Amino acid sequence: MSAPRRYRLALTVALVVGLLAALYVAAVRAHEERDSRRVEIVMDYPDFSALARSYAYNEEQFLVALRRVGLTSLAVSEELGASVNSGTAALLLPGAQLIDQARLSPLAEPTLAALARKGALRADDLYLIVYDSAEVARYRQAVTLHLGAHAVRTLRAANPTILAIRSQYDFFSTLGLGLPAGPMALTQRLHLLLVPRVQNDERFGTGEIDAMFASFANNEKPSTVIFFGARNEVLGYPDHLDDVADALKRTGMNYGSIEVYDEKQIQKGNEGLAQRAIERTTRVQAIAKTELDKLDFETVVARYLLGVRERNVRVVYLRPFLHAQGNLSLEMTNVEMIRRIADGLRARGYKLGRATPVPAFVSPPIVIVLVSLAVPAILLLLLEAFGIRRPRFVYAFLVADVVLLALGYALHHDLIVRKMIALTGAIAFSTMGIVAIPRAFTTPEARSYWGNLLAGLRTLGVALAFAIMGALVVVGLLSVPLLMEEIDRFTGVKLVIVAPPILAFLLYVYTRRFGNEPASFQESALAPVRIYQLAILGFLLGAAFLYISRSGNQSDIAPSAFELSLRSGLTALLGVRPRFKEFAIGFPLLMLLPALRLEHRRLCGWIFAIAAGIATSDVIDTFSHLHTPLFVSSLRIVNGAVIGVLIGALLIWIYRLAVNLAARRRPVQ
């Protein structure tokens, strides 16, 4: 066996070993994803109660109707000090106000009147009159947790209980006073799961955190705790996240990490708490009231179903929909909304109940090392395709790969190293998908339509094969719950979709791989710039800006109404919508490329090279969104490939028809 063949064989063996290890990780991940398919449908109680009171609906009967069609949980928020006087359980009065009132007329409440006569009312105290005996313990415990036992005194133990609290009104109004007894009892009577919503207090230590969890863990079915508050912090931030994580594990409750698209909205401490309790962390999808009011019924239902299926959401957090549908009342509109969401989830294989987080599975370091071998292997094969063959490179690349990973594990930052290796591999595999199809640029076109179609399928198949290999390596290296729950993200994912098209263009222009006589960089720099070249450059820059801006879950440029309608139609038809860059640009042009006449390829081959880079990079980018289940990403690629092949076949037919018509009209010499 010749030296070049031995060289390629060694690299191919390393590549195959890496791909097999990546396939093992993907299989384990797919199994874990299949076992975590239970979804919680939650209704926000404060907003629900406001709707029921506004329209005189019976809360309990309304909730029974919602539960029958699929509602699993009720989200009960802590009562804030500012909200005490808006309810019927208690009344909060500042001491200064009571003193002024006593000066004008005698106080009707005997205990307070006696204190006023003695001059014992204090202007710097707050007086809490609790009329509901079931709430006394909650108020006393909450004030003690926040302010300490010395800050609360019982002035009257009998009903109505009167507590004197040493605090400022403005400060007290921001404190969380625990979960009201009424809605908690409602969840128990209706056998709904309880979703506590509590806010942070930076002074809380281990004892206070444990007491808070105990206050709602006594409920029959506490499930997922979701934090809120004006400062947008998780409980325990910044110094007691370990205590909160321990409480979650001890009680078996989930931590609901709220899905956001603006990093400024991420709750402080979210990443730290999720890292400490990743096995109890689950994704929450909610639509803000201001946005919900602008959306139509079908859009709301579709958005929640999409979030569960494509973004690993396991807690669907609902607020009442305030626009009646057709002849339905608002009450029945909300019943119908939950029924549609629940039926849609069941139809897609999900179960309803307590949310199941992504299991905290861990790939052994030896498996990660084996997966990573595919990256130096593909880099060296890429260099070998251009005649750069150095055996010493093999040792250098492989040793560097293993040493980097070893350092990462030793310093407990292995995920950073894995991201670097995955990013390098993604770009290399995508570029290799272009480099591996030189015959499509140089071989004369077939004479028959079917010959051209077969050549197009072969070209697309080769490019797609390398893209799928790259996707598999990314999945093998980065399939960890932190990324699958999108607590952490694959840094550099934008580079995955930008670098390969640029490299494809440069390789096409400056190498002989694609049948060109390349100009040197110096010749390119010294060549005169023509107007049409400036126009092409401007077009490419505009297209590149649009291409980058439109990438990601939330693009910088909003899609048009037509595109949104088309997306919705494709989702409804196919279940999983393929990406436009794949089925409308990359795949069809790869199909068309070998059907072009050689002179046409020489004229616009660079366009097809860029299109190939777009196609291969976008496939890898699809799998780089680690929060999307593997089955969904795979189905997206299959759907895109099928539609892309059909469009490509049509383009080949149109091209051949146009060429034949042009040939017939050409005058005979």
C-alpha positions in Angstrom: 0.0 0.0 0.0 1.4 3.4 -1.0 2.2 6.1 1.6 -0.6 8.4 0.5 -3.1 5.6 0.8 -1.8 4.6 4.3 -2.1 8.2 5.3 -5.7 8.5 4.1 -6.6 5.2 5.7 -5.2 6.2 9.1 -7.2 9.5 9.0 -10.3 7.6 7.8 -10.0 5.2 10.7 -9.7 8.1 13.2 -12.7 9.7 11.6 -14.8 6.6 11.7 -13.9 6.0 15.4 -15.0 9.6 16.2 -18.2 9.3 14.3 -19.1 6.0 16.0 -18.5 7.5 19.4 -20.6 10.5 18.4 -23.4 8.1 17.2 -23.3 6.4 20.6 -23.8 9.8 22.4 -26.6 10.7 20.0 -28.3 7.3 20.7 -28.1 7.8 24.5 -29.4 11.4 24.2 -32.3 10.3 21.9 -33.2 7.7 24.6 -33.2 10.2 27.4 -35.3 12.7 25.3 -37.8 9.9 24.7 -38.1 9.4 28.4 -38.6 13.0 29.3 -41.9 13.8 27.5 -44.2 14.8 30.3 -45.5 18.4 30.1 -47.1 20.6 32.7 -49.9 23.0 31.6 -50.1 25.8 34.1 -52.6 28.6 34.6 -51.5 31.9 36.3 -53.9 32.2 39.3 -53.8 36.0 39.8 -54.8 36.7 36.2 -57.2 33.8 36.1 -58.9 35.1 39.3 -59.1 38.7 37.9 -60.9 37.3 34.8 -63.3 35.2 36.9 -64.2 38.2 39.1 -64.6 40.6 36.2 -67.2 38.4 34.5 -68.7 36.8 37.6 -67.5 33.3 36.7 -67.4 30.7 39.5 -63.7 30.1 40.0 -63.9 26.5 41.1 -66.3 25.5 38.3 -64.1 27.3 35.8 -61.0 25.5 37.0 -62.9 22.1 36.9 -63.7 22.7 33.3 -60.1 23.6 32.5 -58.8 20.6 34.4 -61.1 18.2 32.5 -59.6 19.3 29.1 -56.0 19.2 30.2 -55.0 21.8 32.8 -52.5 20.2 35.3 -51.3 23.0 37.5 -52.1 26.3 39.1 -49.5 29.0 39.6 -50.0 30.8 42.9 -47.9 33.9 43.5 -46.7 35.2 46.8 -48.8 38.0 48.2 -46.8 41.3 48.2 -47.1 43.8 51.0 -48.5 46.3 48.6 -51.4 43.9 47.8 -52.6 43.2 51.3 -55.3 45.9 51.2 -56.7 44.8 47.9 -57.9 41.5 49.4 -60.3 40.6 52.2 -58.0 38.6 54.4 -56.2 41.5 56.1 -55.7 45.3 56.4 -52.4 47.1 56.7 -52.3 50.5 58.3 -49.2 52.7 58.8 -48.8 53.9 62.4 -48.6 57.6 61.5 -52.0 57.3 59.7 -53.6 55.7 62.7 -52.2 58.4 65.0 -53.6 61.1 62.8 -57.0 59.4 62.6 -57.2 59.0 66.4 -56.6 62.7 66.8 -59.7 63.4 64.6 -62.1 60.8 66.0 -62.0 57.8 68.3 -60.8 54.5 66.7 -63.5 51.9 66.4 -61.2 48.9 66.9 -60.9 48.4 70.7 -57.2 47.3 70.8 -56.0 50.1 68.6 -58.3 52.6 70.4 -56.7 51.5 73.8 -53.2 52.0 72.4 -54.2 55.4 71.1 -55.5 56.5 74.5 -52.3 55.5 76.1 -50.2 57.1 73.4 -48.7 53.7 72.6 -49.3 53.8 68.9 -45.9 54.2 67.1 -45.5 56.2 64.0 -42.7 54.0 62.7 -44.7 50.8 63.1 -47.1 49.1 60.7 -50.3 47.6 62.0 -51.6 44.5 60.3 -55.2 43.5 61.1 -55.8 39.9 60.0 -59.5 39.0 59.6 -58.9 35.5 58.2 -57.6 33.2 61.0 -56.2 30.8 58.4 -53.7 33.5 57.2 -52.3 34.5 60.6 -49.5 32.0 60.7 -48.5 32.8 57.1 -48.2 36.5 57.8 -46.3 36.0 61.1 -43.9 33.5 59.5 -43.3 35.7 56.4 -42.6 38.8 58.4 -40.3 36.9 60.7 -38.4 35.4 57.7 -37.8 38.8 56.1 -37.4 41.1 59.2 -36.6 38.8 62.1 -38.6 37.7 65.1 -37.9 41.0 66.9 -39.7 43.0 64.2 -43.2 41.6 64.8 -45.3 41.8 68.0 -48.8 40.3 68.6 -51.1 43.0 70.0 -54.2 40.9 69.8 -54.3 37.0 69.4 -58.0 36.6 69.1 -59.8 37.1 65.7 -59.2 39.6 64.2 -55.5 39.2 65.0 -53.5 42.4 65.2 -49.7 42.4 64.5 -47.4 45.4 65.0 -44.5 45.3 62.5 -41.4 47.4 62.8 -40.8 48.5 59.1 -41.2 51.3 56.6 -44.4 51.1 54.5 -42.5 51.5 51.1 -40.1 48.7 52.0 -42.8 46.4 53.5 -44.9 46.8 50.3 -42.1 45.0 48.3 -41.8 42.0 50.6 -43.3 38.6 49.7 -45.7 37.4 52.4 -46.1 33.8 51.3 -48.7 32.0 49.3 -52.3 32.8 50.1 -54.2 30.0 51.8 -57.3 30.3 49.5 -55.8 29.4 46.1 -53.5 26.7 47.8 -56.6 25.1 49.2 -58.2 25.3 45.8 -55.4 23.4 44.2 -55.8 20.6 46.8 -59.6 20.3 46.3 -59.3 20.1 42.6 -56.2 17.8 42.7 -54.1 20.3 40.6 -50.3 20.6 40.9 -49.1 23.7 42.7 -46.6 26.0 41.0 -45.3 28.4 43.7 -44.1 31.8 42.5 -41.9 33.4 45.1 -39.3 36.2 45.1 -35.8 36.5 46.4 -34.6 38.2 49.5 -30.8 38.6 49.5 -30.7 38.3 53.3 -32.2 34.8 53.2 -29.9 32.1 54.5 -30.2 28.3 54.8 -32.9 28.5 57.5 -35.1 31.0 55.7 -34.8 29.1 52.4 -35.8 25.8 54.1 -38.7 27.5 55.8 -40.0 29.0 52.6 -39.9 25.6 50.8 -41.5 24.0 53.8 -44.4 26.5 53.6 -45.5 25.3 50.2 -44.1 21.8 50.3 -46.9 20.9 52.7 -49.2 21.1 49.8 -50.2 17.8 48.4 -48.6 18.3 45.0 -46.0 21.1 44.7 -44.3 20.7 41.3 -42.3 23.5 39.7 -41.2 26.6 41.5 -40.9 29.8 39.3 -39.3 32.9 40.7 -40.4 36.5 40.1 -39.9 40.0 41.5 -39.0 43.5 40.5 -35.3 42.7 40.7 -35.7 39.6 38.5 -33.7 37.3 40.7 -33.9 33.6 41.6 -34.2 32.6 45.2 -30.8 32.5 46.9 -29.1 34.9 44.6 -26.2 35.8 45.0 -24.8 33.8 47.9 -27.2 30.9 48.7 -27.8 29.2 45.4 -26.4 26.0 46.9 -29.1 26.0 49.6 -31.8 26.5 47.0 -30.4 23.6 44.9 -30.3 21.4 48.0 -33.9 22.3 48.8 -35.0 21.4 45.3 -33.3 18.0 45.4 -34.6 17.3 48.9 -38.3 18.2 48.1 -38.2 16.7 44.5 -39.5 20.0 43.1 -38.5 21.4 39.7 -36.9 24.8 39.1 -38.6 26.5 36.2 -36.1 28.4 34.0 -38.1 30.9 32.0 -37.4 31.0 28.3 -36.4 34.5 27.1 -35.1 36.0 23.8 -33.5 39.1 25.3 -30.5 38.4 27.5 -31.5 41.4 29.7 -34.6 39.5 30.8 -32.7 36.5 32.1 -33.2 36.2 35.9 -30.1 36.8 37.9 -28.7 33.6 39.2 -30.5 31.5 36.6 -27.4 29.9 35.2 -25.8 29.3 38.7 -28.9 27.6 40.1 -29.5 25.5 37.0 -25.9 24.3 37.1 -26.3 23.2 40.7 -29.6 21.5 40.2 -29.7 20.7 36.5 -31.5 17.4 37.1 -34.4 19.4 38.6 -34.3 22.2 36.0 -37.0 22.5 33.3 -37.8 25.1 30.7 -40.9 27.4 31.1 -42.6 29.1 28.1 -44.8 32.1 28.8 -46.3 34.9 26.8 -46.3 38.3 28.4 -49.8 39.9 28.8 -48.9 42.8 26.6 -47.9 40.5 23.7 -50.7 38.0 24.4 -53.2 40.8 23.8 -51.9 41.3 20.2 -51.9 37.6 19.2 -54.8 35.6 17.7 -56.0 32.4 19.1 -54.4 30.1 16.6 -51.0 31.8 16.9 -51.0 31.3 20.7 -51.9 27.6 20.4 -49.3 27.0 17.7 -46.6 28.9 19.6 -46.9 26.7 22.7 -47.0 23.5 20.7 -43.9 24.6 18.8 -42.1 25.5 22.1 -42.7 22.0 23.5 -41.8 20.1 20.4 -38.8 22.1 19.2 -37.4 23.9 22.2 -37.6 21.3 25.0 -40.2 23.4 26.9 -41.9 21.3 29.6 -43.9 23.9 31.5 -46.6 25.7 29.4 -47.4 28.8 31.4 -50.7 30.3 30.4 -52.5 33.5 31.2 -56.2 33.9 30.3 -56.9 34.7 26.7 -59.1 37.8 26.6 -60.6 37.7 23.1 -63.7 35.6 22.7 -63.7 33.3 19.7 -66.8 33.2 17.5 -69.8 32.4 19.6 -67.8 31.2 22.6 -67.8 33.1 25.8 -64.4 34.1 27.3 -64.8 31.2 29.7 -65.3 28.7 26.9 -62.6 30.3 24.8 -60.0 29.6 27.5 -61.4 26.1 27.9 -61.0 25.6 24.2 -57.5 27.0 24.2 -56.3 24.5 26.8 -58.1 21.7 25.1 -56.4 22.5 21.8 -52.9 22.6 23.5 -53.5 19.4 25.5 -54.8 17.5 22.5 -52.0 18.8 20.3 -49.4 17.6 22.9 -51.0 14.1 23.2 -51.2 13.8 19.4 -47.4 14.4 19.3 -46.7 11.7 21.9 -46.4 13.8 25.0 -48.0 13.1 28.4 -49.6 15.6 30.7 -48.5 15.9 34.4 -45.6 16.9 36.5 -42.9 18.3 34.1 -39.9 16.0 33.5 -36.6 17.8 33.1 -33.9 16.5 30.8 -32.1 13.8 32.8 -28.6 14.8 33.9 -26.8 12.2 31.8 -23.0 12.6 31.4 -20.9 11.2 28.6 -17.7 9.6 30.0 -14.5 11.6 29.2 -13.1 8.7 27.1 -16.1 8.8 24.9 -15.7 12.6 24.4 -12.0 12.1 23.6 -13.0 9.5 20.9 -15.6 11.8 19.5 -13.1 14.7 19.3 -10.7 12.5 17.2 -13.0 13.2 14.2 -12.1 16.9 14.2 -8.3 16.6 13.6 -9.0 13.8 11.2 -11.3 15.9 9.0 -8.9 18.9 9.2 -6.1 16.7 7.9 -8.3 15.2 5.2 -9.2 18.7 4.2 -5.6 19.7 3.9 -4.8 16.4 2.1 -7.5 17.3 -0.6 -5.2 20.3 -1.5 -2.0 18.2 -1.6 -0.8 19.1 1.9 0.2 15.7 3.4 2.5 15.7 6.4 2.6 12.6 8.7 3.9 14.7 11.5 0.8 16.8 11.4 -1.2 13.7 12.4 0.7 13.4 15.7 0.6 17.1 16.3 -3.1 17.5 15.7 -4.1 14.4 17.7 -1.9 15.2 20.6 -3.1 18.8 20.7 -6.7 17.6 20.7 -6.2 15.2 23.6 -4.1 17.6 25.6 -6.7 20.4 25.3 -9.5 18.1 26.5 -7.3 16.8 29.4 -6.6 20.3 30.5 -10.3 21.2 30.3 -11.3 18.3 32.5 -8.5 19.0 34.9 -9.6 22.6 35.3 -13.3 21.7 35.3 -13.8 23.8 32.2 -14.1 20.9 29.7 -17.3 22.3 28.2 -15.4 25.4 27.0 -12.8 23.2 25.3 -15.6 21.0 23.8 -17.3 24.1 22.4 -14.0 25.1 20.7 -13.4 21.7 19.2 -17.1 21.5 18.1 -16.9 24.9 16.4 -13.7 23.9 14.6 -15.3 20.6 13.5 -18.5 22.2 12.3 -16.6 24.6 10.0 -14.3 21.9 8.8 -17.0 19.4 8.0 -19.1 22.0 6.3 -16.1 23.1 4.2 -15.3 19.5 3.4 -18.8 19.0 2.0 -17.9 21.6 -0.6 -14.4 20.4 -1.3 -15.6 16.8 -1.8 -17.7 17.7 -4.9 -15.2 19.0 -7.4 -16.6 16.8 -10.2 -19.8 18.7 -10.1 -17.9 21.8 -11.2 -15.7 20.1 -13.9 -17.4 17.0 -15.4 -19.5 17.7 -18.5 -23.2 17.6 -18.1 -25.2 14.4 -18.9 -27.2 14.3 -22.1 -30.4 13.1 -20.6 -32.6 14.7 -18.0 -32.4 11.6 -15.8 -28.6 11.6 -16.1 -28.6 15.2 -14.8 -31.0 14.3 -12.1 -28.8 11.4 -10.9 -25.7 13.6 -11.0 -27.6 16.2 -8.9 -28.7 13.7 -6.4 -25.1 12.3 -6.1 -23.7 15.9 -5.6 -26.3 16.7 -3.0 -25.8 13.3 -1.2 -22.0 13.8 -0.9 -22.3 17.3 0.4 -25.1 16.4 2.8 -23.2 13.3 4.1 -20.3 15.5 5.3 -22.7 18.0 6.8 -24.5 15.3 8.7 -21.1 14.0 10.0 -20.3 17.5 11.2 -23.7 17.7 12.9 -23.1 14.3 14.6 -19.8 15.5 16.0 -21.4 18.6 17.4 -24.1 16.5 19.0 -21.5 14.1 20.4 -19.4 16.8 21.9 -22.1 19.1 23.3 -25.1 17.0 24.3 -25.2 18.0 27.9 -28.4 19.1 29.8 -27.1 22.7 30.3 -27.1 23.2 26.6 -30.2 21.1 26.0 -32.1 23.3 28.5 -30.5 26.4 26.9 -29.1 27.5 30.2 -25.8 27.7 28.4 -25.4 28.1 24.6 -23.1 26.9 21.8 -20.8 30.0 21.6 -19.8 30.9 18.0 -22.8 29.3 16.3 -23.1 32.4 14.1 -19.6 31.6 12.8 -20.9 28.1 11.7 -23.2 29.7 9.2 -20.9 32.5 8.1 -17.4 30.9 7.7 -18.2 28.0 5.3 -19.8 30.2 2.5 -16.8 32.6 2.7 -14.3 29.7 2.6 -16.2 28.1 -0.3 -15.9 31.4 -2.3 -12.2 31.8 -1.5 -11.4 28.1 -2.3 -13.3 28.4 -5.6 -11.5 31.5 -6.7 -8.0 30.9 -5.4 -7.5 27.1 -5.8 -7.5 24.7 -8.8 -9.8 22.3 -6.9 -12.8 23.3 -9.0 -11.2 23.5 -12.4 -10.2 27.1 -12.3 -6.9 28.8 -13.1 -6.7 30.8 -9.9 -5.4 34.3 -9.6 -3.0 35.1 -6.8 -4.0 37.4 -4.0 -1.5 40.0 -5.3 -3.0 39.9 -8.8 -6.5 40.3 -7.3 -5.3 43.3 -5.3 -3.7 45.0 -8.3 -6.5 44.2 -10.8 -8.7 47.2 -11.8 -12.1 47.3 -10.1 -15.0 47.5 -12.5 -18.4 48.8 -11.9 -20.2 45.5 -12.3 -17.8 44.0 -9.7 -18.7 46.8 -7.3 -22.3 46.0 -8.0 -21.8 42.3 -7.3 -19.8 43.1 -4.1 -22.6 45.4 -2.9 -25.2 42.7 -3.6 -23.1 40.1 -1.8 -22.7 42.4 1.2 -26.4 43.1 1.4 -27.2 39.4 1.0 -24.7 38.5 3.7 -26.2 41.1 6.1 -29.7 39.7 5.5 -28.4 36.1 5.8 -26.8 36.8 9.2 -29.6 39.0 10.5 -32.2 36.4 9.7 -30.4 33.5 11.5 -31.3 32.3 14.9 -34.6 31.8 16.8 -35.2 35.5 17.1 -33.8 37.2 14.0 -33.0 40.9 13.9 -35.2 41.4 10.9 -38.8 40.4 11.4 -40.2 38.1 8.7 -43.0 39.4 6.4 -46.6 38.4 6.8 -46.3 36.2 3.7 -43.3 34.4 5.1 -45.1 33.8 8.5 -48.1 32.4 6.6 -45.8 30.1 4.6 -44.0 29.0 7.8 -47.3 28.2 9.4 -48.5 26.3 6.4 -45.3 24.2 6.2 -45.5 23.4 9.9 -49.1 22.3 9.6 -48.4 20.2 6.5 -45.1 18.6 7.5 -45.2 18.8 11.3 -41.6 20.2 11.3 -40.9 23.2 9.1 -37.7 22.9 7.0 -35.3 25.8 6.7 -35.7 28.1 3.7 -31.9 28.4 3.3 -31.8 24.7 2.7 -34.8 23.7 0.6 -35.1 27.0 -1.3 -31.4 27.9 -1.9 -28.7 25.3 -1.0 -30.2 22.0 -1.9 -31.8 23.0 -5.2 -28.6 24.7 -6.5 -26.5 21.7 -5.5 -29.0 19.6 -7.6 -28.7 22.0 -10.5 -24.9 22.4 -10.5 -23.9 19.3 -12.5 -26.7 19.9 -15.0 -25.2 23.2 -16.1 -23.1 23.4 -19.2 -19.4 23.9 -18.5 -19.3 27.5 -19.8 -22.2 28.4 -17.5 -20.5 26.8 -14.6 -17.3 28.8 -15.3 -19.4 32.0 -15.5 -21.4 31.6 -12.2 -19.7 28.7 -10.4 -18.8 30.9 -7.5 -22.5 31.4 -6.8 -23.0 27.6 -6.5 -19.9 27.3 -4.3 -21.4 29.8 -1.9 -24.8 28.0 -2.1 -23.1 24.8 -1.2 -21.5 26.5 1.8 -24.9 27.7 2.9 -26.5 24.3 2.5 -23.8 22.4 4.5 -23.4 25.0 7.2 -27.1 25.3 7.7 -27.5 21.5 8.3 -24.9 21.7 11.0 -26.4 24.8 12.4 -29.8 23.0 12.7 -28.2 20.5 15.1 -26.2 23.2 16.8 -29.4 24.3 18.5 -28.9 21.8 21.3 -32.3 22.6 22.9 -34.1 21.1 19.9 -34.7 17.3 20.2 -32.7 15.1 17.8 -35.8 13.6 16.2 -37.1 17.1 15.3 -33.8 18.3 13.9 -33.5 15.1 11.8 -37.0 15.4 10.5 -36.3 19.0 9.6 -33.4 17.9 7.5 -35.4 15.1 5.8 -38.2 17.5 5.0 -35.8 20.1 3.6 -34.0 17.5 1.5 -37.2 16.1 0.0 -38.5 19.6 -0.9 -35.1 20.7 -2.1 -34.8 17.7 -4.4 -38.2 18.4 -5.9 -37.3 22.0 -6.5 -33.9 21.0 -7.8 -35.5 18.5 -10.2 -37.8 21.3 -11.5 -34.9 23.7 -11.9 -33.0 21.1 -14.0 -36.0 20.7 -16.2 -36.5 24.4 -16.6 -32.8 24.9 -17.3 -32.7 22.2 -20.0 -35.8 23.6 -21.6 -34.3 27.1 -21.7 -31.0 25.8 -23.2 -32.9 23.8 -25.9 -35.1 26.8 -26.8 -32.0 29.0 -27.0 -30.3 26.4 -29.2 -33.3 26.3 -31.6 -33.4 30.1 -32.0 -29.7 30.4 -32.6 -29.1 31.0 -36.4 -27.4 28.2 -38.3 -23.8 29.2 -39.4 
